[in-house]
Amino acid sequence: MSNTNGVESRIRFFILKKFPTTRKRALKDCDPLLESGIIDSLGVLDVVRFLEEAFMIKVEDEELTPDNFGSVQLLTSFVQRKKSGVEVSAG
């Protein structure tokens, strides 16, 4: 299992555990989390806290964009870029 798959599976597990609406439908890694209402504005804060604690990264306010938080895939890419030290797009 690659590191990306490990990150993706941890994020997916957290979302499935934390947001019950995801259990009522089949959540795909490309499903829009924000637009579909799976995660609301308060839920984003829970996701940020999880990412910071689980992956030892710091999420800046300007990084809270749909480009970074829009789906499990985008969250995984965001975490990978943060961990590798690559500059993360702020929108």
LONU-710872 format. One line per field, with one value per atom (N, C-alpha, C, CB): atom name; residue number from 1; x, z, y. Coordinates in steps of 0.05 Angstrom, whole numbers, always signed. Glycine has a CB too. Layout:
<rs>
atom = [CA_...] $
nr = [NUM_...] $
u = [X_...] $
w = [Z_...] $
v = [Y_...] $
</rs>
This chain:
<rs>
atom = [N_CA_C_CB_N_CA_C_CB_N_CA_C_CB_N_CA_C_CB_N_CA_C_CB_N_CA_C_CB_N_CA_C_CB_N_CA_C_CB_N_CA_C_CB_N_CA_C_CB_N_CA_C_CB_N_CA_C_CB_N_CA_C_CB_N_CA_C_CB_N_CA_C_CB_N_CA_C_CB_N_CA_C_CB_N_CA_C_CB_N_CA_C_CB_N_CA_C_CB_N_CA_C_CB_N_CA_C_CB_N_CA_C_CB_N_CA_C_CB_N_CA_C_CB_N_CA_C_CB_N_CA_C_CB_N_CA_C_CB_N_CA_C_CB_N_CA_C_CB_N_CA_C_CB_N_CA_C_CB_N_CA_C_CB_N_CA_C_CB_N_CA_C_CB_N_CA_C_CB_N_CA_C_CB_N_CA_C_CB_N_CA_C_CB_N_CA_C_CB_N_CA_C_CB_N_CA_C_CB_N_CA_C_CB_N_CA_C_CB_N_CA_C_CB_N_CA_C_CB_N_CA_C_CB_N_CA_C_CB_N_CA_C_CB_N_CA_C_CB_N_CA_C_CB_N_CA_C_CB_N_CA_C_CB_N_CA_C_CB_N_CA_C_CB_N_CA_C_CB_N_CA_C_CB_N_CA_C_CB_N_CA_C_CB_N_CA_C_CB_N_CA_C_CB_N_CA_C_CB_N_CA_C_CB_N_CA_C_CB_N_CA_C_CB_N_CA_C_CB_N_CA_C_CB_N_CA_C_CB_N_CA_C_CB_N_CA_C_CB_N_CA_C_CB_N_CA_C_CB_N_CA_C_CB_N_CA_C_CB_N_CA_C_CB_N_CA_C_CB_N_CA_C_CB_N_CA_C_CB_N_CA_C_CB_N_CA_C_CB_N_CA_C_CB_N_CA_C_CB_N_CA_C_CB_N_CA_C_CB_N_CA_C_CB_N_CA_C_CB_N_CA_C_CB_N_CA_C_CB_N_CA_C_CB_N_CA_C_CB_N_CA_C_CB] $
nr = [1_1_1_1_2_2_2_2_3_3_3_3_4_4_4_4_5_5_5_5_6_6_6_6_7_7_7_7_8_8_8_8_9_9_9_9_10_10_10_10_11_11_11_11_12_12_12_12_13_13_13_13_14_14_14_14_15_15_15_15_16_16_16_16_17_17_17_17_18_18_18_18_19_19_19_19_20_20_20_20_21_21_21_21_22_22_22_22_23_23_23_23_24_24_24_24_25_25_25_25_26_26_26_26_27_27_27_27_28_28_28_28_29_29_29_29_30_30_30_30_31_31_31_31_32_32_32_32_33_33_33_33_34_34_34_34_35_35_35_35_36_36_36_36_37_37_37_37_38_38_38_38_39_39_39_39_40_40_40_40_41_41_41_41_42_42_42_42_43_43_43_43_44_44_44_44_45_45_45_45_46_46_46_46_47_47_47_47_48_48_48_48_49_49_49_49_50_50_50_50_51_51_51_51_52_52_52_52_53_53_53_53_54_54_54_54_55_55_55_55_56_56_56_56_57_57_57_57_58_58_58_58_59_59_59_59_60_60_60_60_61_61_61_61_62_62_62_62_63_63_63_63_64_64_64_64_65_65_65_65_66_66_66_66_67_67_67_67_68_68_68_68_69_69_69_69_70_70_70_70_71_71_71_71_72_72_72_72_73_73_73_73_74_74_74_74_75_75_75_75_76_76_76_76_77_77_77_77_78_78_78_78_79_79_79_79_80_80_80_80_81_81_81_81_82_82_82_82_83_83_83_83_84_84_84_84_85_85_85_85_86_86_86_86_87_87_87_87_88_88_88_88_89_89_89_89_90_90_90_90_91_91_91_91] $
u = [+17_+0_+18_-19_+13_+29_+21_+27_+38_+33_+7_+56_+3_-21_-46_-21_-46_-69_-73_-65_-52_-54_-67_-27_-58_-69_-99_-54_-104_-132_-150_-132_-141_-158_-163_-146_-143_-147_-167_-120_-165_-184_-212_-175_-214_-240_-253_-237_-237_-248_-257_-226_-242_-250_-277_-229_-279_-304_-328_-300_-324_-345_-354_-337_-335_-340_-353_-315_-343_-351_-377_-329_-383_-406_-425_-396_-446_-464_-478_-485_-481_-495_-479_-499_-453_-437_-443_-407_-453_-459_-485_-461_-502_-528_-525_-547_-502_-497_-468_-502_-463_-436_-418_-436_-400_-381_-358_-371_-355_-333_-312_-341_-287_-265_-266_-238_-281_-284_-309_-282_-327_-352_-346_-369_-362_-358_-368_-373_-351_-358_-373_-333_-364_-376_-402_-356_-401_-424_-448_-416_-442_-463_-475_-453_-462_-471_-461_-500_-444_-433_-418_-414_-403_-388_-397_-357_-406_-413_-390_-439_-395_-373_-362_-383_-378_-368_-353_-391_-363_-349_-321_-366_-317_-291_-271_-291_-280_-262_-255_-276_-273_-267_-246_-293_-250_-231_-203_-241_-202_-176_-163_-181_-177_-166_-155_-187_-171_-162_-136_-184_-136_-112_-88_-117_-91_-68_-57_-75_-75_-66_-57_-90_-71_-64_-39_-88_-35_-13_+9_-24_+6_+26_+32_+52_+10_+13_-2_+2_+3_-11_-27_+9_-53_-71_-75_-98_-67_-71_-99_-49_-109_-136_-139_-142_-119_-121_-121_-99_-115_-115_-143_-94_-161_-188_-205_-202_-199_-213_-224_-193_-244_-254_-233_-278_-212_-191_-175_-172_-175_-161_-180_-146_-204_-223_-248_-231_-248_-272_-279_-269_-260_-266_-244_-267_-248_-227_-202_-237_-204_-181_-166_-189_-180_-168_-155_-188_-168_-156_-130_-176_-130_-106_-84_-112_-89_-68_-58_-79_-76_-69_-49_-94_-56_-39_-12_-53_-12_+13_+31_+8_+19_+35_+46_+18_+29_+38_+61_+14_+58_+79_+105_+69_+103_+127_+140_+121_+126_+137_+132_+166_+115_+108_+88_+96_+92_+74_+46_+83_+27_-1_-16_-14_-32_-48_-69_-61_-72_-92_-117_-81_-121_-146_-141_-161] $
w = [+0_+0_+0_+24_-19_-21_+1_-48_+6_+26_+19_+28_-7_-16_-8_-46_-13_-6_+25_-16_+40_+69_+78_+82_+67_+73_+65_+59_+41_+31_+48_+2_+56_+72_+100_+74_+111_+138_+136_+149_+115_+111_+107_+88_+89_+83_+108_+62_+124_+149_+168_+162_+171_+189_+179_+190_+154_+143_+147_+113_+141_+145_+174_+135_+192_+221_+232_+236_+223_+234_+222_+230_+197_+183_+175_+159_+191_+186_+159_+207_+146_+120_+100_+110_+103_+84_+86_+89_+108_+111_+97_+140_+91_+78_+48_+86_+38_+9_+4_-5_-18_-25_-30_-49_-12_-15_-33_+12_-55_-73_-66_-103_-72_-65_-81_-70_-103_-119_-113_-148_-95_-89_-76_-70_-84_-73_-44_-89_-25_+3_+12_+20_+2_+10_-5_+6_-32_-49_-43_-78_-36_-32_-3_-37_+14_+41_+60_+41_+51_+69_+92_+53_+85_+106_+104_+102_+127_+127_+139_+145_+143_+152_+179_+154_+197_+223_+219_+243_+201_+195_+184_+176_+169_+159_+182_+141_+203_+226_+239_+248_+239_+249_+231_+250_+205_+186_+189_+157_+192_+197_+221_+199_+243_+268_+264_+291_+250_+244_+228_+230_+206_+189_+204_+165_+220_+235_+255_+249_+268_+288_+276_+308_+256_+244_+226_+227_+213_+194_+201_+166_+225_+235_+216_+241_+206_+188_+200_+159_+189_+198_+174_+208_+178_+157_+161_+156_+142_+144_+134_+127_+144_+137_+107_+150_+93_+64_+49_+55_+62_+49_+50_+61_+64_+68_+43_+94_+21_-4_-15_-25_-33_-46_-61_-64_-71_-85_-67_-98_-42_-23_-7_-3_-2_+16_+1_+38_-25_-40_-41_-67_-37_-39_-24_-68_-20_-7_-24_-4_-50_-68_-64_-97_-64_-61_-33_-65_-13_+14_+15_+35_+2_+1_-13_-13_-35_-50_-33_-76_-19_-2_+20_+11_+34_+55_+44_+69_+21_+9_+2_-17_-9_-15_+11_-31_+31_+57_+69_+76_+69_+81_+65_+83_+39_+23_+22_-5_+33_+34_+9_+38_-9_-34_-27_-55_-40_-36_-43_-52_-25_-29_-39_-3_-60_-72_-52_-98_-51_-34_-49_-21_-72_-86_-114_-76] $
v = [-24_+0_+25_+0_+43_+67_+87_+80_+106_+126_+142_+146_+147_+161_+145_+166_+119_+103_+103_+74_+103_+104_+130_+100_+152_+178_+178_+201_+170_+170_+152_+160_+129_+112_+123_+84_+136_+149_+172_+159_+188_+210_+199_+228_+180_+167_+156_+146_+141_+129_+151_+112_+173_+195_+206_+216_+212_+224_+205_+231_+180_+161_+159_+133_+161_+159_+184_+153_+207_+233_+244_+253_+238_+250_+227_+266_+223_+200_+199_+200_+222_+222_+206_+251_+203_+188_+158_+193_+149_+121_+113_+113_+134_+129_+127_+150_+133_+132_+122_+159_+112_+103_+127_+83_+132_+155_+147_+164_+162_+158_+179_+160_+173_+191_+217_+178_+217_+242_+257_+235_+247_+260_+288_+243_+308_+335_+335_+356_+340_+340_+365_+336_+387_+413_+418_+436_+416_+422_+404_+421_+379_+359_+361_+331_+377_+380_+359_+381_+341_+321_+334_+301_+354_+370_+399_+368_+410_+438_+455_+442_+480_+498_+489_+526_+479_+470_+443_+466_+427_+402_+406_+386_+428_+434_+437_+459_+449_+453_+426_+471_+407_+380_+367_+363_+370_+358_+371_+362_+397_+411_+400_+442_+398_+387_+359_+388_+342_+315_+315_+299_+330_+331_+340_+349_+360_+371_+350_+397_+337_+317_+291_+311_+281_+255_+256_+246_+279_+280_+301_+287_+312_+331_+353_+316_+366_+389_+412_+382_+436_+460_+470_+483_+472_+482_+512_+467_+528_+557_+565_+572_+587_+596_+599_+623_+609_+614_+588_+632_+565_+539_+526_+521_+538_+526_+533_+537_+520_+525_+499_+537_+501_+477_+461_+484_+476_+462_+443_+483_+448_+432_+413_+449_+422_+408_+397_+426_+397_+390_+361_+400_+343_+314_+299_+304_+273_+257_+258_+227_+257_+258_+284_+255_+307_+333_+336_+355_+325_+326_+310_+315_+287_+270_+284_+243_+297_+312_+335_+322_+348_+371_+361_+383_+340_+329_+321_+305_+307_+299_+323_+283_+344_+368_+381_+389_+383_+395_+379_+396_+353_+336_+336_+307_+341_+341_+369_+332_+389_+416_+432_+415_+421_+435_+457_+416_+480_+503_+495_+528_+500_+493_+517_+482_+513_+534_+544_+524_+570_+582_+589_+607_+577_+581_+585_+604] $
</rs>
